[in-house]
Amino acid sequence: MRLISLNNNLSFDRIIVIPAKHFGNAVERNKARRRAKEIFRNYEGRISSEQPVEDKGLDYVLVLYPGKVSTFSLLESGFKELLDRSRRK
């Protein structure tokens, strides 16, 4: 799993999830995307649209690699760690 973040000059965060080439079949790719988006949606540290406009949001690109993530809890802990690390920059 790899996370790239860039400033988006908006008042909220956005995410795109990209499974790497050969990430299994379409069902597995879509399941991984849905899981990652749900974790992002429930993440407390991100900037939401209700917060003041002075806070600048980030665009996140999450690249998922095959065989690296097996359970939802592993995906959640790894993803939150990456989000926390990118917020501290």
Beta strands, then each sheet from edge to edge (+ up, - down):
strand 1: 2-7
strand 2: 14-19
strand 3: 58-64
sheet 1: 1+ 3- 2-
end
